[in-house]
């Protein structure tokens, strides 16, 4: 008899890899805090804080390097690089570091949270079987959590960027950040919800079939 392939094998492999990556990242963060290593972690802890904006901020259509005037309202010490309009604060305080983290950390939290919750669902499916109403509910709940997490992370990134920009340029408002969410990720989240609903129907049919035997 041919050996039956594990239907959860590929997903198990991918999520195991990212779970190990998460463990390595946490270890590096702890080591950096203990030994005082330099570098930025999730946008925080670096020597400078940078944020990108549109060239239209300066009413320019070309790289603003060397062309940005003092009356553009850029605060003292803030530099503008030639690769687009990337502004950097070379001496950020706690507030600027926290805002920089707000532009990167939420997305990372959503990603690793999704990986860990998926690992739990895989373990539950192997213990309880693939056709159960509870498994279907957990999968649908995972999709809703991912969808909400993506939107919240996008909002926090927009807020963090806007507040950073307003702290560097007088003419910028806290609402001038960029709201962006991965469309494929949103579709994937909705797809997970749909899979959960389909499995809920499959579980009901399986229960009816078991009852008639």
ZADRENGU-561319 format. One line per field, with one value per residue (C-alpha): residue number from 1; residue in one letter; x, y, z. Coordinates in nm, 3 decimals, decimal comma. Each point is the difference from the previous one (the first is absolute). Layout:
! ZADRENGU-561319
num NUM|...
residu a|...
east X|...
north Y|...
up Z|...
//
This chain:
! ZADRENGU-561319
num 1|2|3|4|5|6|7|8|9|10|11|12|13|14|15|16|17|18|19|20|21|22|23|24|25|26|27|28|29|30|31|32|33|34|35|36|37|38|39|40|41|42|43|44|45|46|47|48|49|50|51|52|53|54|55|56|57|58|59|60|61|62|63|64|65|66|67|68|69|70|71|72|73|74|75|76|77|78|79|80|81|82|83|84|85|86|87|88|89|90|91|92|93|94|95|96|97|98|99|100|101|102|103|104|105|106|107|108|109|110|111|112|113|114|115|116|117|118|119|120|121|122|123|124|125|126|127|128|129|130|131|132|133|134|135|136|137|138|139|140|141|142|143|144|145|146|147|148|149|150|151|152|153|154|155|156|157|158|159|160|161|162|163|164|165|166|167|168|169|170|171|172|173|174|175|176|177|178|179|180|181|182|183|184|185|186|187|188|189|190|191|192|193|194|195|196|197|198|199|200|201|202|203|204|205|206|207|208|209|210|211|212|213
residu x|x|x|x|x|x|x|x|x|x|x|x|x|x|x|x|x|x|x|x|x|x|x|x|x|x|x|x|x|x|x|x|x|x|x|x|x|x|x|x|x|x|x|x|x|x|x|x|x|x|x|x|x|x|x|x|x|x|x|x|x|x|x|x|x|x|x|x|x|x|x|x|x|x|x|x|x|x|x|x|x|x|x|x|x|x|x|x|x|x|x|x|x|x|x|x|x|x|x|x|x|x|x|x|x|x|x|x|x|x|x|x|x|x|x|x|x|x|x|x|x|x|x|x|x|x|x|x|x|x|x|x|x|x|x|x|x|x|x|x|x|x|x|x|x|x|x|x|x|x|x|x|x|x|x|x|x|x|x|x|x|x|x|x|x|x|x|x|x|x|x|x|x|x|x|x|x|x|x|x|x|x|x|x|x|x|x|x|x|x|x|x|x|x|x|x|x|x|x|x|x|x|x|x|x|x|x|x|x|x|x|x|x
east 0,000|0,133|0,088|-0,251|0,159|-0,049|-0,236|0,133|0,366|0,086|-0,174|0,166|0,344|-0,046|-0,139|0,272|0,264|-0,148|-0,051|0,373|0,073|-0,210|0,200|0,325|-0,131|-0,106|0,340|0,179|-0,217|0,074|0,372|0,004|-0,167|0,235|0,329|-0,082|0,046|-0,081|-0,247|-0,369|-0,260|-0,347|0,076|0,122|0,341|0,188|0,223|-0,244|-0,368|-0,107|-0,333|-0,084|-0,237|-0,109|0,206|-0,312|0,060|0,262|-0,184|0,277|-0,015|0,365|0,216|0,004|0,369|0,160|-0,315|-0,206|-0,011|0,021|-0,344|-0,151|-0,036|0,244|0,117|0,363|0,207|-0,250|0,159|-0,158|0,159|0,004|-0,188|-0,344|-0,094|0,137|0,036|0,219|0,028|0,361|-0,079|-0,339|-0,151|-0,222|-0,310|0,160|0,132|-0,345|-0,163|0,257|-0,084|-0,366|0,070|0,157|-0,082|-0,380|0,042|0,262|-0,227|-0,290|0,222|0,153|-0,333|-0,153|0,281|-0,037|-0,380|0,031|0,237|-0,260|-0,270|0,224|0,056|-0,373|-0,084|0,242|-0,139|-0,373|-0,019|-0,063|-0,379|-0,116|-0,216|0,248|0,287|-0,213|-0,079|0,368|0,097|-0,270|0,103|0,361|-0,107|-0,195|0,292|0,239|-0,233|-0,043|0,370|0,100|-0,235|0,111|0,368|-0,059|-0,172|0,282|0,261|-0,191|-0,022|0,368|0,120|-0,224|0,118|0,364|-0,043|-0,171|0,289|0,253|-0,180|-0,212|-0,230|-0,085|-0,298|-0,037|-0,247|0,263|0,119|-0,065|-0,269|0,094|-0,116|0,105|-0,291|0,114|0,011|-0,352|-0,123|0,180|-0,169|-0,344|0,092|0,081|-0,339|-0,162|0,196|-0,122|-0,360|0,041|0,152|-0,290|-0,239|0,229|0,006|-0,381|-0,022|0,256|-0,200|-0,315|0,183|0,138|-0,349|-0,147|0,261
north 0,000|0,345|0,223|0,283|0,343|0,233|0,274|0,239|-0,076|0,300|0,247|-0,162|0,035|0,368|0,103|-0,198|0,192|0,338|-0,105|-0,080|0,333|0,171|-0,175|0,121|0,358|0,001|-0,140|0,273|0,270|-0,128|-0,031|0,355|0,130|-0,194|0,065|0,346|-0,084|0,282|-0,004|0,045|-0,261|0,041|0,367|0,068|0,031|0,143|0,305|0,181|-0,017|0,032|0,032|0,025|0,253|0,111|0,250|0,214|0,086|0,244|0,086|-0,181|-0,246|-0,110|-0,128|0,277|-0,043|0,340|0,179|0,006|0,349|0,091|0,158|-0,343|-0,031|-0,287|-0,012|0,051|-0,317|-0,180|-0,110|-0,081|-0,274|-0,007|-0,334|0,155|0,212|-0,197|0,210|-0,106|0,129|-0,065|0,048|-0,158|0,003|-0,261|0,136|-0,021|-0,351|-0,112|0,150|-0,170|-0,330|0,069|-0,002|-0,349|-0,197|-0,045|-0,176|-0,231|-0,077|-0,086|-0,227|-0,195|-0,015|-0,152|-0,257|-0,103|-0,027|-0,206|-0,236|-0,047|-0,076|-0,259|-0,176|0,007|-0,141|-0,289|-0,079|0,039|-0,070|0,215|-0,015|0,169|0,305|0,140|-0,019|0,184|0,270|0,040|0,037|0,262|0,183|0,000|0,162|0,274|0,064|0,028|0,236|0,223|-0,014|0,110|0,299|0,102|-0,035|0,214|0,267|0,004|0,028|0,293|0,168|-0,058|0,134|0,304|0,089|-0,047|0,222|0,270|-0,011|0,062|0,248|0,289|-0,013|-0,370|-0,125|-0,317|-0,112|0,008|-0,358|-0,271|-0,258|-0,322|-0,360|-0,298|-0,084|-0,365|-0,032|0,139|-0,244|-0,281|0,094|-0,002|-0,330|-0,152|0,110|-0,164|-0,321|-0,006|0,035|-0,274|-0,230|0,078|-0,137|-0,298|-0,073|0,009|-0,241|-0,229|0,002|-0,094|-0,279|-0,136|0,010|-0,212|-0,276
up 0,000|-0,093|0,288|0,049|-0,015|0,294|-0,128|0,263|-0,073|-0,224|0,232|0,300|-0,163|-0,091|0,338|0,181|-0,195|0,088|0,363|0,021|-0,166|0,265|0,273|-0,159|-0,025|0,366|0,101|-0,196|0,155|0,350|-0,077|-0,138|0,316|0,232|-0,178|-0,134|-0,365|-0,240|-0,285|-0,045|0,094|-0,152|-0,060|0,356|0,157|-0,298|0,001|-0,227|-0,092|-0,364|-0,176|-0,370|-0,153|-0,343|-0,200|-0,026|0,366|-0,132|-0,324|-0,191|-0,288|0,028|0,283|0,261|0,089|0,023|-0,112|0,318|0,140|0,367|-0,020|-0,076|0,375|0,054|0,358|0,090|-0,037|-0,224|-0,328|-0,336|-0,209|-0,382|-0,030|-0,006|0,298|0,293|0,313|0,289|0,356|0,114|0,368|0,072|0,346|0,160|-0,176|-0,344|0,068|0,111|-0,308|-0,222|0,168|-0,064|-0,375|0,005|0,315|-0,048|-0,335|0,149|0,298|-0,234|-0,211|0,286|0,184|-0,312|-0,019|0,365|-0,019|-0,318|0,183|0,272|-0,257|-0,167|0,332|0,075|-0,345|0,048|0,340|-0,073|-0,374|-0,305|0,014|0,316|0,059|0,252|-0,251|-0,256|0,256|0,087|-0,365|-0,062|0,318|-0,121|-0,326|0,180|0,236|-0,293|-0,185|0,304|0,082|-0,349|0,013|0,350|-0,096|-0,309|0,211|0,258|-0,276|-0,151|0,341|0,083|-0,335|0,023|0,350|-0,102|-0,304|0,205|0,249|-0,279|-0,226|0,122|-0,302|0,045|0,201|0,203|-0,269|-0,277|0,044|-0,259|0,070|-0,175|0,041|-0,207|-0,231|-0,043|0,380|0,030|-0,266|0,182|0,329|-0,163|-0,163|0,340|0,129|-0,302|0,055|0,359|-0,115|-0,261|0,261|0,231|-0,263|-0,060|0,374|0,012|-0,293|0,163|0,324|-0,191|-0,182|0,331|0,152|-0,280|0,029
//
